[in-house]
């Protein structure tokens, strides 16, 4: 290896890495040993050949050599590759060089067990590893395992021969061109499986591909594909997750009798001689290969594209409701994420409730747009129509990443058996069962989260009983409409229980979520942000939207602000009511909160905890519900919530009800008037009361507020359902119908559109009523 060329290449790669927008995430670096190591890596792009050894060199501080395809070793470029430590797979002395460097431990090696780039990522067939490529199929190579076995064979043989047959030991030392026996490392060779996963995979034209077309005439199509795919990944930004698995120790040379017999034999053994234990070595190499192949591909970092593509591929029907596809992806992420056995992309560190609400990170919409662009999906009204042929058939191998990327995504996670079983089970579930499963999962999750927070933060004689802070569900008479009802700041779900029961008697289903940090202790609330409260409200919406066909959002005080926020972001909300929304606060303390919060942050920086002002005393109207201490950070988060909501209020166009007390000591009525005037709803109403308290949902006269809310909901119930966007799929029904063949062999599907004749409408209504009654009995 030319040291100067190696350093020059490292500098060039470092410069290119600084230009690239790729983001590198390393996992399991503690598994990298110090001794002679063979890294076995999955091979999907040229990035692994050139970039990965550089990053390994930075991690280990040792030179890292790699095997490269023989076709790359042409002319000056081939000599340059040899200078920087790349060895051709067809080099005559390849194995001898690799064993020698592993014996001394002077370098580590990168080997791709697939033997070539697997652009289709198709490495499984009938439950076994089988590499698909342009020329056909072949099992993974055992080269890395054989190399490690041969290295350990000679390491132990030389150590034995030094005492029993010195001449044979000297012959072997000369064979490997070793300075002396002392140059042989005492550490054993290990194999470290490594997985590289790229996200997102979006092959498209880029600066590099356009530049290559201008500079080189008649650029081969294979090279064009690689530049388009890998250039887009590097320049447009891609997450590269590198996971190092647990090292695999080579113990066969110390335990197999046949191999030990050959190690101790004093007869001369040449490097390529057919020794008696060769078949045992091959058998052990196969076992080791299966181990590191399973380890490599079980470390695939699962992302949203993997889930959507796998759900599409395993779907039993070709016409799929978008909401059902999102439900399956959500449930798969929850089921496999809890076990910890399936590694997930860091985007799964946050809640996945956005898959069931507003898709604010555009994970689903971007995937669907890309799948439509690649003709794997088509949009037919409110339904996605998949092309099963594109998901099950490989086209031109070298163009699979461009022409058939959705199938490539699904192929990548085929080895993850637990994930595949989970998705297969979910694919059999119809829409109504998915709704029930999602609702039950979320209700159980929220109850568990409350119990954990209560056990962690609750303080005896200070915290309220568990039933005060526990979220609850009120079951109505039918599932046509449900309400997500949020409580206020420093309070708990018990604050809205009276209103929830009143609405339940009117026939509505009501779910009251627990806003994060409430119902436990002030210390819990002090560590929360308004984004946590928004997420709590979204979970509540997701629960009630999976129990009822129409949803209204409502809340009191801070809950009212969250209800308005929800109505602005989620188009399927049928209406919103806000009781005492805190756009403007009366309390003088709130004016000084930003300054106090800034002071607290400054004290954190200089590590003066005693000088911080964390809480202020609170004198609640309902001491059996509210906290007696108010965290400064919580007031600041409340201000931030309303500041983010205020400019978006005009975007709320659904029917709205605003309720306020003229003599509210906490919320300024002028703020409520501003909300009412700013609302973009054509159907809106403001009701003013004269209570001399903030908590108008409790105490004398609360039934008047209940009646106003009930009349508003009854008004919405009598209205026809609003038009739902294609991504919801609730009003249109969740049943996904299998295709049926006509006499001429063409496929047709039932027409599920609404309004085609009175007879069909009545039949549809009867079916829904029966389904409602069945689900109510089961719940």
Legacy VTK file of the C-alpha trace (Angstrom):
# vtk DataFile Version 3.0
C-alpha trace
ASCII
DATASET POLYDATA
POINTS 779 float
0.000 0.000 0.000
1.246 3.488 -0.881
0.969 5.487 2.354
0.973 8.803 0.504
-1.836 7.674 -1.809
-3.817 6.408 1.178
-3.535 9.726 2.993
-4.337 11.667 -0.179
-7.472 9.596 -0.727
-8.526 10.067 2.881
-8.165 13.819 2.425
-10.186 13.717 -0.808
-12.946 11.657 0.812
-12.967 13.981 3.820
-13.402 16.962 1.470
-16.199 15.206 -0.428
-17.883 14.264 2.864
-17.939 17.924 3.870
-19.662 18.811 0.590
-22.134 15.947 0.860
-25.398 16.455 2.720
-25.433 12.850 3.897
-25.907 12.376 7.639
-23.961 9.561 9.264
-25.247 7.722 12.357
-23.006 5.147 14.044
-24.421 2.423 16.295
-22.600 -0.260 18.262
-19.077 1.135 17.864
-18.233 -0.541 21.173
-18.320 -3.838 19.253
-15.228 -2.905 17.222
-12.301 -4.936 18.649
-8.670 -3.887 18.762
-7.143 -6.996 17.179
-7.210 -8.338 13.589
-10.713 -7.825 12.270
-12.710 -8.668 9.168
-15.716 -6.384 8.649
-18.437 -8.090 6.596
-20.718 -5.435 5.105
-23.858 -5.462 2.973
-23.208 -4.055 -0.490
-25.796 -1.762 -2.075
-23.800 1.204 -3.406
-20.241 2.208 -4.305
-20.313 4.282 -1.123
-19.378 1.203 0.891
-16.289 0.596 -1.253
-14.786 4.075 -0.973
-16.345 5.893 1.998
-16.758 3.095 4.542
-13.034 2.166 4.841
-12.261 5.850 5.406
-14.744 6.100 8.295
-13.460 2.824 9.739
-9.932 4.204 9.611
-11.096 7.235 11.576
-12.766 5.003 14.176
-9.975 2.450 14.651
-6.851 4.441 13.801
-5.641 1.451 11.734
-5.387 1.105 7.944
-8.426 -0.563 6.430
-8.126 -2.484 3.163
-10.954 -3.834 1.098
-11.740 -6.197 -1.719
-13.022 -4.487 -4.858
-14.562 -5.721 -8.103
-11.958 -6.834 -10.633
-13.455 -4.690 -13.407
-12.429 -1.550 -11.521
-8.724 -2.394 -11.775
-8.150 -0.943 -15.212
-5.254 1.324 -16.205
-4.122 4.106 -13.896
-7.250 3.928 -11.792
-6.545 0.285 -11.045
-3.000 1.043 -9.951
-4.326 3.869 -7.808
-6.780 1.493 -6.108
-3.908 -0.871 -5.318
-1.936 2.028 -3.816
-4.732 2.888 -1.401
-5.211 -0.659 -0.134
-7.891 -2.070 -2.433
-7.250 -5.607 -3.670
-8.859 -7.091 -6.746
-11.083 -10.093 -6.152
-9.087 -11.840 -8.914
-5.583 -11.010 -7.629
-3.496 -14.231 -7.643
-1.914 -13.676 -4.197
-5.025 -12.151 -2.652
-5.600 -14.749 0.081
-1.922 -14.976 1.003
-1.747 -11.189 1.481
-4.935 -11.078 3.530
-3.881 -13.909 5.844
-0.458 -12.305 6.330
-1.915 -8.897 7.336
-4.400 -10.544 9.671
-1.682 -12.622 11.297
0.267 -9.483 12.141
-2.821 -7.404 12.857
-1.384 -4.539 10.807
-4.636 -3.859 9.007
-8.359 -4.647 9.005
-10.306 -5.840 5.997
-13.711 -4.997 4.522
-15.368 -7.865 2.654
-18.785 -7.930 0.980
-20.222 -11.443 1.457
-22.773 -10.944 -1.331
-19.844 -10.825 -3.762
-21.278 -7.874 -5.682
-23.612 -4.896 -5.363
-27.154 -6.117 -4.705
-29.088 -3.261 -6.261
-32.438 -5.008 -5.900
-31.736 -5.859 -2.225
-33.239 -9.255 -2.949
-31.201 -11.567 -0.727
-33.895 -13.953 0.549
-35.668 -16.791 -1.215
-37.898 -19.308 0.538
-36.470 -18.321 3.911
-32.813 -18.782 2.881
-30.133 -16.326 1.852
-29.867 -16.233 -1.923
-28.299 -13.342 -3.807
-30.127 -12.184 -6.936
-28.131 -10.389 -9.601
-28.193 -9.682 -13.325
-26.814 -13.121 -14.218
-29.059 -15.177 -11.956
-28.754 -16.248 -8.317
-26.096 -17.617 -6.006
-25.712 -18.171 -2.246
-23.602 -15.717 -0.230
-19.863 -16.224 -0.391
-18.012 -17.912 2.448
-14.794 -16.037 1.649
-14.717 -13.979 4.856
-15.328 -17.050 7.022
-12.745 -19.136 5.146
-10.213 -16.328 5.413
-10.714 -16.035 9.177
-10.459 -19.822 9.598
-7.262 -20.029 7.536
-5.737 -17.162 9.514
-6.444 -18.852 12.827
-5.278 -22.160 11.404
-1.848 -20.728 10.585
-1.657 -18.620 13.755
-2.004 -21.750 15.875
0.089 -23.927 13.561
3.073 -21.568 13.674
2.811 -21.405 17.473
2.790 -25.248 17.619
5.614 -25.694 15.103
7.951 -23.305 16.939
8.415 -25.989 19.618
7.697 -29.247 17.745
9.043 -28.562 14.217
11.205 -25.406 13.996
12.000 -25.953 10.309
8.314 -26.000 9.415
7.792 -22.867 11.511
10.599 -21.056 9.645
9.155 -22.199 6.311
5.763 -20.745 7.193
7.331 -17.490 8.416
9.117 -17.149 5.065
5.935 -18.116 3.208
4.056 -15.168 4.710
7.110 -12.895 4.504
7.067 -12.254 8.253
10.093 -10.681 9.961
9.874 -13.095 12.922
7.510 -15.104 15.075
7.195 -12.146 17.404
5.477 -10.128 14.639
2.451 -12.424 14.840
-0.367 -10.925 16.913
-1.518 -12.930 19.905
-5.082 -11.719 19.441
-7.439 -13.955 17.502
-9.176 -12.907 14.316
-12.807 -11.893 14.684
-15.530 -11.143 12.171
-17.671 -8.067 12.794
-20.981 -7.915 10.854
-21.909 -4.412 9.685
-25.120 -3.111 8.173
-25.514 0.120 6.211
-29.033 1.405 5.630
-29.870 4.480 3.548
-32.964 6.637 3.971
-34.624 8.015 1.952
-33.884 6.176 -1.275
-34.782 8.581 -4.083
-32.953 8.118 -7.383
-33.195 11.180 -9.595
-31.165 13.406 -11.864
-28.626 15.535 -10.035
-25.624 17.764 -10.595
-23.239 14.830 -10.863
-25.354 12.939 -13.413
-25.810 16.020 -15.593
-22.097 16.814 -15.376
-21.174 13.246 -16.313
-23.461 13.328 -19.359
-21.828 16.523 -20.587
-18.266 15.360 -20.042
-18.544 11.760 -21.282
-20.254 10.744 -24.482
-22.184 7.475 -24.616
-22.025 6.988 -20.858
-22.942 3.353 -20.081
-26.457 2.987 -18.680
-25.144 1.113 -15.633
-22.835 3.996 -14.725
-25.628 6.508 -15.322
-27.878 4.616 -12.905
-25.228 4.541 -10.208
-24.513 8.265 -10.523
-28.217 9.111 -10.454
-28.895 6.956 -7.396
-25.815 7.542 -5.303
-25.303 11.140 -6.421
-28.852 11.996 -5.354
-28.292 10.266 -2.024
-25.155 12.249 -1.282
-26.221 15.641 -2.617
-29.905 15.808 -1.658
-29.325 14.427 1.819
-29.600 10.860 3.029
-29.393 9.289 6.479
-26.763 6.535 6.599
-27.160 4.270 9.621
-24.080 2.112 10.238
-24.605 -0.636 12.791
-21.787 -2.822 14.092
-22.864 -6.208 15.391
-21.295 -8.349 18.070
-17.937 -9.857 16.985
-17.976 -13.483 15.872
-15.031 -15.389 17.301
-13.452 -18.165 15.242
-13.436 -21.127 17.633
-13.498 -24.033 15.162
-9.694 -24.145 15.001
-9.634 -24.688 18.751
-12.481 -27.190 19.045
-12.666 -29.296 15.861
-10.529 -32.464 16.243
-9.838 -32.851 12.537
-8.638 -29.266 12.218
-6.528 -29.560 15.398
-4.917 -32.713 13.987
-3.783 -30.821 10.879
-2.583 -27.877 12.972
-0.314 -30.212 14.966
0.915 -32.234 12.010
4.699 -31.849 11.525
4.466 -32.616 7.815
4.922 -29.577 5.501
1.600 -28.064 4.459
1.500 -25.627 1.541
-0.863 -22.669 1.456
-3.135 -24.231 -1.171
-2.649 -27.895 -0.279
-5.709 -30.139 -0.001
-5.453 -30.992 3.689
-7.614 -33.725 5.319
-9.573 -31.203 7.407
-10.529 -29.114 4.395
-14.114 -30.411 4.289
-14.485 -29.625 7.991
-13.153 -26.127 7.365
-15.703 -25.665 4.588
-18.501 -26.912 6.838
-17.500 -24.473 9.576
-17.226 -21.662 7.021
-20.830 -22.284 5.956
-22.018 -22.065 9.564
-20.082 -18.851 10.166
-21.399 -17.368 6.915
-24.973 -18.030 7.976
-24.255 -16.341 11.310
-22.840 -13.144 9.890
-25.394 -12.928 7.077
-28.214 -13.193 9.634
-26.483 -10.629 11.854
-25.952 -8.180 8.978
-29.507 -8.160 7.740
-31.166 -8.354 11.134
-29.524 -4.987 11.825
-31.316 -3.276 8.918
-32.551 0.081 10.202
-36.297 0.113 9.537
-37.743 3.388 8.252
-41.178 4.607 7.169
-40.583 3.682 3.525
-39.880 0.098 4.578
-43.172 -0.119 6.466
-45.310 1.409 3.720
-43.651 -0.667 0.976
-43.971 -3.911 2.951
-47.620 -3.233 3.774
-48.269 -2.593 0.092
-46.476 -5.744 -0.984
-48.311 -7.968 1.508
-51.724 -6.416 0.912
-54.403 -8.927 -0.072
-56.168 -6.429 -2.317
-55.090 -3.957 -4.952
-57.469 -1.156 -3.956
-56.362 0.204 -0.594
-57.685 2.970 1.620
-54.815 5.348 2.487
-55.871 5.488 6.142
-55.709 1.689 6.394
-52.207 1.670 4.959
-51.159 4.219 7.566
-52.863 2.244 10.326
-50.981 -0.904 9.395
-47.665 0.958 9.319
-48.449 2.556 12.689
-49.380 -0.730 14.358
-46.322 -2.483 12.896
-44.028 0.215 14.275
-45.643 -0.022 17.702
-45.596 -3.817 17.878
-41.985 -4.277 16.729
-40.634 -1.133 18.369
-41.602 -2.347 21.843
-39.512 -5.523 21.613
-36.247 -3.749 20.862
-35.232 -6.597 18.548
-35.897 -4.614 15.384
-33.741 -1.473 14.969
-35.706 1.576 13.853
-34.655 4.842 12.269
-34.253 7.774 14.663
-37.464 9.330 13.315
-39.273 6.655 15.349
-37.827 8.065 18.565
-40.730 10.521 18.556
-44.395 9.613 18.654
-45.855 8.155 15.464
-49.300 9.594 16.103
-48.798 11.871 13.084
-49.472 8.818 10.891
-53.048 8.831 12.219
-53.595 12.587 12.280
-52.077 15.273 10.058
-48.960 13.584 8.584
-47.082 16.763 9.513
-43.687 15.228 8.722
-45.008 14.157 5.298
-43.700 10.622 5.657
-46.778 9.114 4.058
-47.491 11.765 1.441
-43.895 11.746 0.185
-43.926 7.961 -0.101
-47.232 7.942 -1.975
-46.081 10.687 -4.355
-42.877 8.762 -5.052
-44.744 5.473 -5.539
-47.169 7.156 -7.945
-44.245 8.682 -9.833
-42.707 5.197 -10.193
-46.072 3.683 -11.263
-46.230 1.355 -8.273
-49.397 3.166 -7.147
-52.197 5.077 -8.799
-54.785 7.325 -7.167
-58.421 6.568 -7.958
-60.561 9.044 -6.055
-60.226 8.161 -2.388
-58.436 4.863 -3.042
-54.857 3.897 -3.799
-54.535 1.278 -6.536
-51.336 -0.724 -6.396
-49.588 -2.402 -9.315
-48.883 -5.844 -7.873
-46.560 -6.726 -10.768
-44.195 -3.883 -9.887
-44.059 -5.009 -6.272
-43.438 -8.664 -7.011
-41.287 -8.690 -10.129
-37.764 -7.467 -10.707
-37.084 -5.712 -13.981
-33.626 -4.827 -15.284
-31.339 -5.563 -12.336
-29.094 -2.567 -12.893
-32.091 -0.196 -13.168
-34.081 -1.599 -10.257
-33.174 1.320 -7.968
-34.572 3.761 -10.560
-37.455 1.852 -12.107
-38.655 -0.254 -9.190
-37.546 1.384 -5.897
-40.697 0.448 -3.938
-39.948 -3.240 -4.447
-36.324 -2.592 -3.445
-37.533 -1.024 -0.176
-39.733 -4.018 0.590
-36.938 -6.469 -0.257
-34.542 -4.838 2.175
-36.563 -5.802 5.250
-37.492 -9.322 4.120
-34.882 -10.898 6.477
-36.557 -9.248 9.494
-38.848 -12.185 10.241
-40.534 -10.597 13.249
-41.486 -7.520 11.238
-42.682 -9.639 8.325
-44.919 -11.758 10.556
-46.397 -8.648 12.124
-47.169 -7.022 8.760
-48.604 -10.275 7.407
-51.018 -10.495 10.335
-52.061 -6.870 9.906
-52.635 -7.387 6.175
-55.408 -9.864 6.963
-57.307 -7.404 9.151
-60.187 -5.460 7.526
-60.656 -1.742 8.080
-63.131 -1.908 10.979
-60.840 -4.316 12.852
-57.859 -2.041 12.295
-59.845 0.869 13.757
-60.652 -1.140 16.841
-57.068 -2.352 17.222
-55.655 1.177 16.939
-58.161 2.570 19.453
-57.491 -0.166 21.991
-53.742 0.206 21.593
-53.849 3.970 22.132
-56.204 3.771 25.122
-54.011 1.172 26.774
-50.869 3.153 25.979
-52.254 6.339 27.507
-53.371 4.531 30.655
-49.943 2.929 31.047
-48.211 6.272 30.471
-50.319 7.889 33.195
-49.635 5.053 35.647
-45.889 5.287 35.005
-45.846 9.072 35.414
-47.955 8.849 38.567
-45.671 6.232 40.102
-42.643 8.333 39.246
-43.759 11.829 40.264
-46.656 11.499 42.707
-45.991 12.861 46.190
-47.973 11.624 49.163
-50.477 14.184 50.576
-49.714 16.528 47.662
-50.740 14.632 44.548
-54.411 13.973 43.932
-55.891 10.436 43.777
-55.252 8.477 40.588
-58.830 8.694 39.348
-58.535 12.500 39.168
-55.749 12.460 36.604
-56.643 9.303 34.704
-57.911 9.750 31.122
-61.372 8.306 30.517
-63.823 7.324 27.806
-67.587 7.894 27.899
-69.507 5.553 25.585
-72.461 7.014 23.745
-75.505 5.476 22.116
-74.042 5.323 18.605
-70.817 5.916 16.763
-71.905 8.633 14.375
-70.157 11.393 16.349
-67.549 11.593 19.079
-65.880 14.385 21.034
-62.289 14.785 22.174
-62.503 16.987 25.265
-59.378 18.480 26.878
-58.989 19.915 30.368
-57.178 23.084 31.401
-53.756 24.058 32.680
-52.776 22.775 36.172
-55.913 20.592 36.140
-56.764 17.005 35.162
-59.380 15.070 33.145
-61.708 15.104 36.179
-62.242 18.805 35.430
-64.298 17.968 32.316
-65.983 14.809 33.618
-69.292 16.577 34.292
-69.522 17.926 30.749
-68.410 14.548 29.321
-71.191 12.709 31.181
-73.753 15.256 30.015
-72.690 14.753 26.390
-72.666 10.990 26.892
-76.320 11.101 27.921
-77.015 12.926 24.676
-75.598 9.938 22.807
-72.094 11.206 22.050
-68.904 9.272 22.650
-66.406 11.408 24.606
-62.722 10.860 25.254
-60.921 13.083 27.768
-57.140 12.875 27.342
-54.670 13.677 30.079
-52.409 16.491 28.959
-48.797 15.510 29.566
-47.517 16.596 33.002
-50.969 16.923 34.560
-52.702 14.721 37.098
-49.451 13.743 38.835
-47.285 16.470 40.418
-45.998 19.981 39.492
-42.481 18.571 38.986
-43.851 16.469 36.134
-45.449 19.507 34.485
-42.250 21.551 34.841
-40.477 19.229 32.405
-43.123 19.403 29.665
-43.531 21.617 26.606
-46.645 22.725 24.778
-45.700 20.258 22.026
-46.262 17.487 24.575
-49.763 18.820 25.218
-50.461 18.991 21.482
-49.418 15.368 21.167
-51.707 14.381 24.047
-54.574 16.088 22.247
-53.685 14.335 18.994
-53.749 10.959 20.698
-57.183 11.803 22.036
-58.338 12.713 18.539
-56.875 9.484 17.127
-58.727 7.424 19.742
-62.126 9.002 19.203
-61.711 9.109 15.402
-61.179 5.330 15.443
-64.327 4.835 17.509
-66.655 7.265 15.702
-67.168 8.394 12.124
-67.325 12.131 12.890
-65.248 14.020 15.440
-65.638 17.355 17.216
-62.779 18.895 19.204
-63.373 20.869 22.354
-61.723 21.950 25.531
-61.592 24.252 28.489
-58.920 26.929 29.022
-55.629 25.486 27.718
-57.637 22.580 26.368
-59.643 25.101 24.340
-56.452 26.393 22.741
-55.434 22.839 21.930
-58.847 22.151 20.402
-58.494 25.199 18.146
-54.995 24.084 17.178
-56.316 20.629 16.289
-59.182 22.039 14.219
-56.753 24.188 12.244
-54.383 21.314 11.392
-56.712 18.360 10.843
-59.296 18.820 8.086
-61.499 15.941 9.240
-62.612 17.775 12.392
-66.348 18.472 12.037
-66.501 21.305 14.557
-64.754 22.933 17.496
-65.824 24.529 20.757
-63.506 26.568 22.962
-64.413 27.422 26.558
-62.343 30.209 28.165
-59.493 29.976 25.665
-56.458 31.767 27.204
-55.375 34.018 24.325
-54.875 36.872 26.796
-54.251 36.316 30.518
-55.384 38.574 33.360
-52.808 37.385 35.905
-49.985 39.919 36.384
-47.570 37.066 37.105
-47.772 35.941 33.490
-46.217 39.228 32.339
-43.046 38.516 34.287
-42.753 34.852 33.307
-40.466 35.363 30.262
-37.972 37.316 32.381
-38.051 34.735 35.176
-37.689 31.895 32.678
-34.649 33.597 31.130
-33.183 34.028 34.627
-33.661 30.307 35.326
-31.895 29.340 32.106
-28.994 31.619 33.006
-28.750 29.999 36.443
-28.624 26.596 34.747
-25.633 27.710 32.711
-23.664 28.862 35.732
-24.867 25.895 37.826
-26.621 27.877 40.561
-29.684 25.746 41.177
-30.547 27.447 44.477
-30.967 30.821 42.760
-33.662 29.557 40.391
-37.326 30.446 40.778
-38.971 27.262 39.574
-42.482 27.452 41.034
-44.957 30.065 42.202
-47.870 29.420 44.527
-51.252 28.719 42.996
-54.601 29.246 44.717
-56.989 27.097 42.674
-60.758 27.359 42.506
-60.966 23.557 42.566
-58.296 22.379 45.033
-59.390 18.751 44.722
-58.252 18.810 41.065
-55.653 21.538 40.497
-52.002 21.788 41.516
-51.079 24.151 44.352
-47.814 25.074 42.632
-47.441 26.569 39.186
-44.163 25.919 37.325
-42.699 29.031 35.675
-41.763 27.029 32.611
-45.375 25.847 32.272
-46.759 29.390 32.076
-44.146 30.185 29.473
-45.172 27.126 27.430
-48.806 28.222 27.637
-47.849 31.613 26.218
-45.912 29.900 23.429
-48.888 27.710 22.579
-51.234 30.659 22.174
-48.598 32.693 20.303
-48.225 29.889 17.762
-52.009 29.509 17.469
-53.028 33.168 17.089
-51.914 33.706 13.450
-53.550 30.424 12.409
-57.019 31.085 13.836
-58.339 32.530 10.540
-57.589 29.155 8.904
-60.248 27.472 11.065
-63.335 27.159 8.864
-65.386 24.448 10.602
-68.441 25.345 12.730
-67.191 26.907 15.958
-68.545 27.789 19.382
-66.688 30.177 21.693
-67.738 30.420 25.348
-66.407 32.925 27.887
-67.258 34.486 31.221
-67.218 38.306 31.275
-65.766 38.351 34.791
-63.136 35.645 34.353
-60.264 36.462 36.770
-57.711 34.450 34.741
-58.555 34.828 31.028
-59.134 38.242 29.530
-62.514 38.264 27.694
-61.012 40.571 25.064
-58.794 37.697 23.972
-61.855 35.500 23.471
-63.505 38.223 21.407
-60.365 38.392 19.281
-60.550 34.643 18.715
-64.195 34.864 17.677
-63.580 37.714 15.230
-60.509 36.028 13.747
-62.218 32.666 13.137
-62.660 31.926 9.449
-65.807 29.890 10.100
-68.992 30.952 8.367
-70.937 29.088 11.046
-69.715 30.454 14.379
-71.261 31.534 17.659
-70.044 33.225 20.842
-71.819 32.757 24.186
-70.956 35.024 27.124
-71.784 34.248 30.752
-71.464 36.368 33.889
-69.753 33.922 36.225
-67.197 35.445 38.593
-64.788 32.537 38.257
-62.575 30.877 35.661
-63.676 27.259 36.178
-67.145 27.578 34.692
-67.401 23.840 33.980
-67.752 23.184 37.703
-69.932 24.698 40.374
-73.163 26.643 40.248
-74.531 27.298 36.760
-72.210 24.830 35.018
-75.246 23.078 33.520
-75.887 26.222 31.422
-72.466 25.811 29.812
-73.199 22.126 29.265
-76.466 22.999 27.546
-74.747 25.481 25.215
-72.169 22.874 24.206
-74.841 20.191 23.808
-76.952 22.414 21.540
-73.887 23.151 19.421
-73.064 19.464 19.018
-76.676 18.638 18.241
-76.556 21.318 15.546
-73.481 19.674 13.993
-75.043 16.242 14.265
-77.952 17.372 12.113
-75.601 18.743 9.460
-74.439 16.463 6.622
-70.883 15.147 7.038
-68.227 17.426 5.637
-66.255 16.290 2.613
-63.347 14.136 3.705
-59.981 14.253 1.945
-58.729 11.044 0.289
-56.233 10.327 3.081
-58.835 9.793 5.809
-61.123 7.139 4.442
-63.522 7.104 7.396
-66.689 8.540 5.899
-66.225 6.540 2.724
-65.982 3.259 4.626
-62.949 1.175 5.506
-63.755 -2.017 3.691
-61.155 -2.896 1.071
-62.752 -5.021 -1.610
-60.930 -7.782 -3.485
-60.899 -7.577 -7.228
-63.370 -9.718 -9.159
-62.970 -11.075 -12.671
-65.565 -10.663 -15.415
-66.210 -13.214 -18.142
-63.651 -11.638 -20.462
-60.937 -11.926 -17.789
-60.760 -8.234 -16.938
-60.839 -7.108 -13.338
-63.493 -4.944 -11.820
-64.303 -3.709 -8.319
-67.474 -2.703 -6.578
-68.363 0.942 -6.776
-68.172 2.323 -3.227
-69.227 5.881 -4.019
-71.940 7.566 -1.981
-75.279 8.790 -3.257
-76.025 6.288 -6.033
-79.740 5.837 -5.492
-81.953 5.891 -2.423
-82.105 2.098 -2.184
-78.334 1.802 -2.020
-78.157 4.615 0.561
-80.646 2.866 2.835
-78.758 -0.425 2.491
-75.513 1.320 3.408
-77.117 2.940 6.463
-78.469 -0.400 7.671
-75.058 -2.012 7.277
-73.403 0.738 9.327
-75.995 0.535 12.086
-75.458 -3.230 12.392
-71.702 -2.673 12.465
-72.102 -0.027 15.189
-74.152 -2.316 17.383
-71.696 -5.186 16.905
-68.665 -3.087 17.819
-70.399 -1.608 20.876
-71.203 -5.090 22.196
-67.616 -6.231 21.660
-66.132 -3.168 23.338
LINES 1 780
779 0 1 2 3 4 5 6 7 8 9 10 11 12 13 14 15 16 17 18 19 20 21 22 23 24 25 26 27 28 29 30 31 32 33 34 35 36 37 38 39 40 41 42 43 44 45 46 47 48 49 50 51 52 53 54 55 56 57 58 59 60 61 62 63 64 65 66 67 68 69 70 71 72 73 74 75 76 77 78 79 80 81 82 83 84 85 86 87 88 89 90 91 92 93 94 95 96 97 98 99 100 101 102 103 104 105 106 107 108 109 110 111 112 113 114 115 116 117 118 119 120 121 122 123 124 125 126 127 128 129 130 131 132 133 134 135 136 137 138 139 140 141 142 143 144 145 146 147 148 149 150 151 152 153 154 155 156 157 158 159 160 161 162 163 164 165 166 167 168 169 170 171 172 173 174 175 176 177 178 179 180 181 182 183 184 185 186 187 188 189 190 191 192 193 194 195 196 197 198 199 200 201 202 203 204 205 206 207 208 209 210 211 212 213 214 215 216 217 218 219 220 221 222 223 224 225 226 227 228 229 230 231 232 233 234 235 236 237 238 239 240 241 242 243 244 245 246 247 248 249 250 251 252 253 254 255 256 257 258 259 260 261 262 263 264 265 266 267 268 269 270 271 272 273 274 275 276 277 278 279 280 281 282 283 284 285 286 287 288 289 290 291 292 293 294 295 296 297 298 299 300 301 302 303 304 305 306 307 308 309 310 311 312 313 314 315 316 317 318 319 320 321 322 323 324 325 326 327 328 329 330 331 332 333 334 335 336 337 338 339 340 341 342 343 344 345 346 347 348 349 350 351 352 353 354 355 356 357 358 359 360 361 362 363 364 365 366 367 368 369 370 371 372 373 374 375 376 377 378 379 380 381 382 383 384 385 386 387 388 389 390 391 392 393 394 395 396 397 398 399 400 401 402 403 404 405 406 407 408 409 410 411 412 413 414 415 416 417 418 419 420 421 422 423 424 425 426 427 428 429 430 431 432 433 434 435 436 437 438 439 440 441 442 443 444 445 446 447 448 449 450 451 452 453 454 455 456 457 458 459 460 461 462 463 464 465 466 467 468 469 470 471 472 473 474 475 476 477 478 479 480 481 482 483 484 485 486 487 488 489 490 491 492 493 494 495 496 497 498 499 500 501 502 503 504 505 506 507 508 509 510 511 512 513 514 515 516 517 518 519 520 521 522 523 524 525 526 527 528 529 530 531 532 533 534 535 536 537 538 539 540 541 542 543 544 545 546 547 548 549 550 551 552 553 554 555 556 557 558 559 560 561 562 563 564 565 566 567 568 569 570 571 572 573 574 575 576 577 578 579 580 581 582 583 584 585 586 587 588 589 590 591 592 593 594 595 596 597 598 599 600 601 602 603 604 605 606 607 608 609 610 611 612 613 614 615 616 617 618 619 620 621 622 623 624 625 626 627 628 629 630 631 632 633 634 635 636 637 638 639 640 641 642 643 644 645 646 647 648 649 650 651 652 653 654 655 656 657 658 659 660 661 662 663 664 665 666 667 668 669 670 671 672 673 674 675 676 677 678 679 680 681 682 683 684 685 686 687 688 689 690 691 692 693 694 695 696 697 698 699 700 701 702 703 704 705 706 707 708 709 710 711 712 713 714 715 716 717 718 719 720 721 722 723 724 725 726 727 728 729 730 731 732 733 734 735 736 737 738 739 740 741 742 743 744 745 746 747 748 749 750 751 752 753 754 755 756 757 758 759 760 761 762 763 764 765 766 767 768 769 770 771 772 773 774 775 776 777 778
